[in-house]
């Protein structure tokens, strides 16, 4: 019989919610952390390893931490793999309000000939997946610095990963306060428009210093660009890509439409980066 453990990723900075601990957000009577734990246990996980500082000592899980902290999801996975001893392992991010049905959409065991399966809503959702432990360990062994700041593509891009088609409603995570409010009662929207207050203050200071006007600094658009590039390419590529998008937009004229077009082009490249030959 195939055994399965679970690695839950809950150690991010929560920068877009002002440093709040997203896994402890409550949605429909449960924290996102608890929902993820319940989801993988319903899927048969024997041991649950949470890559994060201890968020709730009443929860019976194994807590691990990448060193140094905040090294990104791959570093969290690499640290957690030391505590995995099952044949297969779920990997799930703890910012998903739909963890139960999302994990249930994955197969009960991996089919022959693949190293893992993840959901795909038009883009591979690496952090809603089930993988062969041996394949993950082999891939992780080739990463420098135990995966610090590495992209999921760097970890999984060389493996044979099958996909399960899923609606974006099933895979949409909570990045902002708007997302949380929508998950609690409203309809989830594509807009992610409420960044941390600190970013608003910094944006206003930049605008004053350089003579910019409201709308010249599209915070939400740039943060979404950074997220998509970090997930699709690598975290260090995010600030570089934001700079290039700004440079391209400026050369095109510098209008809001020019900025949106430049960002869209960079995001499109990032989404296809893992599919290169």
C-alpha positions in Angstrom: 0.0 0.0 0.0 1.3 3.4 -0.9 1.9 5.7 2.1 1.5 9.5 1.9 2.7 12.4 4.1 2.1 16.1 3.6 4.2 19.3 3.5 2.2 22.5 4.2 3.8 25.8 3.4 2.9 28.5 6.0 6.0 30.5 6.6 5.7 33.4 4.2 6.1 37.1 5.1 2.5 38.1 4.3 3.9 41.3 2.8 0.7 42.1 1.0 -1.4 42.0 4.1 0.9 44.1 6.2 2.8 41.2 7.7 -0.3 39.4 9.0 -0.1 35.6 9.4 -2.2 34.4 6.5 -2.5 30.8 7.6 -4.3 31.9 10.7 -6.9 33.8 8.7 -10.4 32.4 9.4 -12.7 31.5 6.5 -16.0 29.8 7.0 -15.2 28.8 10.6 -11.7 27.4 10.1 -8.2 28.9 9.8 -6.5 28.4 6.4 -3.9 26.3 8.3 -6.5 24.0 9.8 -8.4 23.7 6.5 -5.1 22.6 4.8 -4.4 20.1 7.6 -7.9 18.6 7.4 -7.7 18.4 3.6 -4.5 16.4 3.5 -5.5 14.2 6.4 -8.8 13.4 4.5 -6.5 12.5 1.6 -4.7 9.9 3.7 -1.7 11.8 5.0 -0.2 10.0 8.0 2.3 12.8 9.0 1.8 16.5 8.4 4.9 18.7 8.3 4.3 22.4 8.4 7.1 24.6 7.1 6.7 27.7 9.4 7.4 28.9 12.9 5.0 27.3 15.4 1.7 29.0 14.8 -0.5 27.0 17.1 1.1 24.6 19.6 -2.2 22.8 20.1 -2.1 21.4 16.6 -0.5 18.0 16.3 1.9 18.5 13.4 5.6 18.5 12.9 7.0 22.0 12.6 10.1 22.7 10.6 11.8 25.9 9.4 14.1 26.7 6.6 17.4 28.3 7.6 17.6 31.2 7.2 13.8 31.9 7.4 11.8 33.4 4.5 13.7 31.5 1.9 10.6 30.9 -0.2 8.4 27.8 -0.8 11.2 25.6 -2.3 13.4 26.2 0.8 10.4 25.3 3.0 9.8 22.1 1.0 13.5 21.1 1.2 13.5 21.6 5.0 10.3 19.6 5.4 11.5 16.7 3.3 13.9 15.8 6.1 10.8 14.8 8.1 9.0 12.9 5.4 9.2 9.1 5.3 6.2 8.2 3.1 6.3 7.0 -0.5 4.4 10.1 -1.7 3.8 13.6 -0.3 1.2 16.3 -0.7 2.6 19.8 -1.1 0.0 22.5 -0.3 0.3 26.2 0.4 -1.7 27.4 3.4 -3.3 30.4 1.8 -6.0 28.5 0.0 -9.6 28.9 1.2 -10.6 25.9 -1.0 -8.0 23.5 0.3 -10.5 20.7 0.9 -11.9 20.3 -2.6 -8.6 21.3 -4.2 -6.7 18.4 -2.5 -9.6 16.1 -3.1 -9.2 16.7 -6.8 -5.8 15.1 -6.7 -5.5 11.3 -7.3 -5.5 8.9 -4.3 -2.2 7.6 -5.5 0.1 8.6 -8.4 -0.3 6.9 -11.7 2.6 4.9 -13.1 5.2 6.8 -15.1 4.9 10.2 -13.4 6.8 11.9 -10.6 3.8 13.9 -9.4 0.4 15.5 -10.2 -0.7 19.1 -9.6 -3.7 21.1 -10.4 -3.8 23.2 -13.6 -6.1 26.2 -14.0 -4.4 27.4 -17.2 -1.1 27.4 -15.4 0.4 24.7 -13.3 -0.3 25.1 -9.6 2.8 23.4 -8.2 1.7 24.2 -4.6 -1.4 22.1 -4.9 0.1 18.8 -5.8 1.1 15.2 -4.8 4.6 14.0 -5.6 6.9 11.0 -5.2 9.1 11.6 -2.2 12.2 10.1 -3.9 11.8 12.3 -7.0 11.4 15.4 -4.9 14.5 14.5 -2.8 16.5 13.9 -6.0 15.4 17.2 -7.5 16.1 19.1 -4.3 19.6 17.6 -4.0 20.7 19.5 -7.1 19.6 22.9 -5.8 22.1 25.3 -4.2 21.6 26.8 -0.7 18.9 24.2 0.0 16.5 25.8 -2.3 16.7 29.4 -0.9 14.9 31.8 -3.3 14.6 29.1 -6.0 11.4 28.9 -8.1 9.1 25.9 -8.1 10.1 25.4 -11.7 13.7 25.0 -10.6 12.6 22.2 -8.3 10.0 20.5 -10.4 10.8 21.5 -14.0 12.9 18.4 -14.7 10.3 15.9 -13.3 7.5 14.2 -15.1 4.5 16.1 -13.7 0.9 15.3 -14.8 -1.9 17.8 -14.3 -5.5 17.8 -13.3 -7.6 20.5 -15.0 -9.2 22.8 -12.4 -11.3 25.9 -12.3 -9.5 29.1 -11.1 -12.1 29.3 -8.4 -10.6 26.2 -6.9 -7.0 27.4 -7.0 -7.3 31.1 -6.2 -5.4 31.9 -3.0 -5.5 34.7 -0.5 -2.9 37.4 -1.3 -4.6 40.6 0.0 -7.3 41.8 2.3 -9.6 42.1 -0.6 -9.1 38.4 -1.3 -9.8 37.5 2.3 -13.0 39.6 2.4 -14.2 37.9 -0.9 -13.4 34.4 0.5 -15.4 35.1 3.6 -18.5 36.3 1.8 -18.2 37.8 -1.6 -17.3 36.4 -4.9 -13.6 36.1 -5.6 -12.5 38.5 -8.2 -9.4 38.8 -10.4 -8.6 42.2 -8.8 -6.1 42.3 -6.0 -6.2 46.0 -5.2 -5.4 46.4 -1.5 -1.7 46.3 -0.8 -0.3 46.8 2.7 -0.7 50.3 4.1 3.0 50.7 4.2 3.2 50.4 0.5 0.6 53.1 0.1 2.8 55.4 2.3 5.9 54.5 0.4 4.2 55.0 -2.9 3.0 58.5 -1.8 6.5 59.4 -0.7 8.0 58.3 -4.0 5.3 60.3 -5.9 6.1 63.4 -3.9 9.8 63.1 -4.3 9.7 62.5 -8.1 6.8 64.7 -9.0 4.5 61.8 -10.0 0.7 61.9 -9.9 -1.9 59.4 -8.6 -2.0 56.5 -11.0 1.6 56.7 -12.0 2.6 53.9 -9.5 0.2 51.0 -10.0 1.0 49.1 -6.8 -1.3 46.2 -7.3 -0.2 45.6 -10.9 3.4 45.6 -10.0 2.9 43.3 -7.1 1.0 40.8 -9.3 3.9 41.0 -11.8 6.3 40.2 -9.0 4.2 37.3 -7.8 3.9 35.8 -11.3 7.5 36.1 -12.1 8.6 34.7 -8.7 6.4 31.7 -9.2 7.2 31.1 -12.9 10.8 32.0 -13.1 12.5 32.7 -9.7 12.1 35.1 -6.8 15.2 37.2 -7.7 13.8 37.7 -11.2 10.8 39.6 -9.8 12.5 43.0 -9.1 14.5 42.8 -12.3 11.3 42.1 -14.3 9.5 45.1 -12.6 12.4 47.3 -13.6 12.3 46.1 -17.2 8.6 46.6 -17.4 9.0 50.1 -16.2 11.8 50.8 -18.7 9.7 49.4 -21.6 6.6 51.4 -20.6 8.7 54.6 -20.3 10.1 54.2 -23.8 6.7 53.5 -25.1 5.3 56.8 -23.7 4.8 56.1 -20.0 1.0 56.2 -20.0 -1.0 53.8 -17.8 -1.9 51.8 -20.9 1.8 51.5 -21.8 2.5 50.2 -18.3 -0.3 47.7 -18.4 0.9 46.4 -21.8 4.5 46.1 -20.6 3.5 44.2 -17.5 1.2 41.9 -19.5 4.1 41.1 -21.8 6.4 40.2 -19.0 3.8 38.1 -17.2 3.1 36.2 -20.4 6.8 35.4 -20.7 6.9 34.2 -17.0 3.8 32.0 -17.5 5.5 30.2 -20.4 9.0 30.1 -18.9 8.6 26.6 -17.5 7.3 25.2 -20.8 10.4 26.0 -22.8 12.1 23.1 -24.7 
